[in-house]
Amino acid sequence: MKLYSETTRHLVAVDCIIFGYDIAEKEIKLLLFKRLIEPSKGKWSLEGGFVEENESLDEAASRILRKITGLGSVYLKQSYSYGEVDRDPGDRVISIAYYALIALCDIDKDLTLENGVHWRSISVLQDLIFDHSDMVKKALADLQSQIKVKPIGFELLPERFTLVQLQDLYEAIYQRRVDRRNFRKKILSMGILKRLDDKEKETSRKGAFYYMFIKENYERLKKDGFYFNLDVN
């Protein structure tokens, strides 16, 4: 027996804001596709879909993300709910936005090509359908706040990275320059990075040492009251 039979039903969707970092171009990028159906057919859109009858919001977001990228275990965070009556001209649709952080080297390029999705720089985004531009702005603002107090920025990097590449990432997310000396001093003092023996020599003759983020160190320090803080000028 189903209760609430007299209550008006609404459609519920999830939209995925998929952030990736391009090390070569030093840019945060967004995975978009051109909508295949009306309304707004042919315009740039986030990837999303309706929540199925027997799945949770998190499960729906993970399903959509896996379908597009081939990745089953990535950083995924619920961002904000969007329920304006006229937000979708097709019907009354309530959408819950999620944002994901992906290292571009991990993504299944053949799958993204098959699905017709494209990486676009957040600095030169085209107009998106419905309220998707607002979704991106809110998600980016939340990401900018979160990377100051949580080591989630490493989700956007390959397993090995240089300190220069790490700083470039933070500058791309902050969308401003940060002081090199303060940044290095702060991140190295935390004891959560391990310096490797080999160097990256493609961008400088002398070369820069590679580092790895040691999640176990971070989790252990966090239990002891460690506070991650990379809010640097």
C-alpha positions, 0 to 999 in steps of 0.5 A, spaced: 500 500 500 502 506 497 501 512 502 500 520 500 496 518 494 493 524 493 500 528 494 502 531 487 508 528 485 515 531 482 521 529 478 527 528 482 534 529 478 541 529 480 546 533 476 554 532 476 559 537 476 565 534 474 572 537 475 578 535 472 585 538 473 589 539 466 597 539 469 600 541 462 595 547 461 594 549 469 587 549 469 581 546 472 576 544 467 569 541 467 566 535 463 560 538 459 556 535 453 551 538 448 544 536 450 541 531 445 534 532 447 529 538 448 528 543 451 535 546 450 537 541 445 544 542 442 546 547 448 552 545 453 549 542 459 552 538 465 551 531 465 545 528 469 539 524 470 533 522 474 533 518 480 531 511 479 525 508 483 530 503 487 536 508 488 538 513 493 541 520 491 548 518 492 547 512 488 544 516 482 550 520 482 555 515 482 551 511 477 551 517 472 559 518 474 561 511 472 557 511 466 561 517 463 568 516 466 568 509 467 570 511 475 567 507 480 571 510 486 572 518 486 571 524 491 564 526 490 560 531 494 553 533 495 553 541 493 546 544 493 539 543 491 535 546 486 527 547 486 525 553 483 518 552 480 520 554 472 528 551 473 526 546 467 521 548 462 520 541 460 517 539 467 517 540 474 524 537 476 527 538 483 535 537 482 540 535 487 547 537 484 554 533 486 561 535 484 566 530 483 574 531 483 578 527 478 585 526 476 585 527 468 590 521 467 585 516 471 579 517 466 577 513 461 578 517 454 575 512 450 568 512 454 568 520 454 569 520 447 563 515 446 559 519 450 560 525 447 563 529 453 568 534 453 573 538 457 572 545 458 576 550 462 572 554 467 575 560 466 571 561 459 565 557 460 559 557 455 552 559 457 549 552 460 542 550 460 537 552 465 541 553 472 547 549 471 551 555 471 549 557 478 550 550 480 558 550 477 559 557 481 556 554 487 560 548 487 567 552 485 566 556 491 565 550 496 571 547 493 575 553 494 573 553 501 574 545 502 581 545 499 583 550 505 581 545 510 581 538 507 587 535 503 582 533 497 586 537 492 590 531 491 584 527 488 585 532 482 593 530 481 596 524 479 599 519 484 606 523 483 607 530 483 612 536 484 611 541 489 610 546 483 605 542 480 601 542 487 602 549 487 599 550 480 593 546 482 591 550 488 592 557 484 588 554 479 582 553 484 583 559 488 584 563 481 589 567 484 597 567 485 600 564 492 606 566 495 611 560 493 615 560 499 609 560 504 606 555 500 612 550 500 613 551 508 606 550 510 605 543 506 612 540 507 611 542 515 605 538 515 608 531 515 603 528 510 608 528 503 613 523 502 619 525 497 621 520 492 628 519 489 626 521 482 625 528 479 621 531 473 625 534 468 621 536 463 620 543 465 627 544 468 634 542 467 635 541 474 629 537 475 624 537 481 623 532 486 616 528 485 612 527 492 606 523 494 601 524 498 601 519 504 593 519 506 595 514 512 599 519 515 594 524 514 588 520 518 593 518 523 595 526 525 587 527 524 586 523 530 591 526 534 587 533 533 591 535 527 588 541 523 589 541 515 590 549 513 592 551 506 589 558 506 596 561 504 596 568 500 
